[in-house]
Amino acid sequence: MKVWFILLLLGLVPELALAGEIRGAVLHGGKSVGQGVDIEVRCGTNLYSTVTDKYGSYRLFLPENGTCRLQIKYQSQTPSREIVSFDDSTRYDLTLEKDGDQYVLRRK
């Protein structure tokens, strides 16, 4: 029974070990955007989502590597930018800036 359980765990570990973490904070005007801002990351046809905490921070695990698109829903707009997911943790601190009447998402 122990052997069967260990084999089951070993089968799950590679899936978890390959997951890359995307984390960071979102700022607007030098201040946190606050809690509840929706963040979506699209990698190919897969979509992953999270929301910011009270400090404007976010954390998301992506089970695949490569180029993805991160989008933020903020004040009825959805600025986005390209990101890259790796096996390891990657920090993307982002700043929302106005360009005319549209928000642009820049890496801090």
C-alpha positions, 0 to 999 in steps of 0.5 A: 500500500505504501509503495502504491501511494509513493508511486502516485505522489511521484506521478503528481510531483513532475506536474507541480515542479514544472509550474512557473510562478508569475507574481508581482504588484500593479501600481497606478500613479505610484500607488497600489491599485488595491484589492479585486483587480482582475488579472488574466494570462492567456498562454495559447488557448489556455486562460489563467486568472487571479485577482489582486490582494489589498496591496495590489499584489498578485500570484499565479501558477502557469503549468506551461513555459513560453510567451503569454499575454497578461491582461488587467481589467481596470476602470472599464479598460483591459490593457495588456502586455506580453510576458514570458513564463519559465519553470521558476518564479518570475516577477512582473511589477506593473504600472498603469499609465495613461496614454491619451484616454487609454491605459498602457501597461508597463513593466516597472 
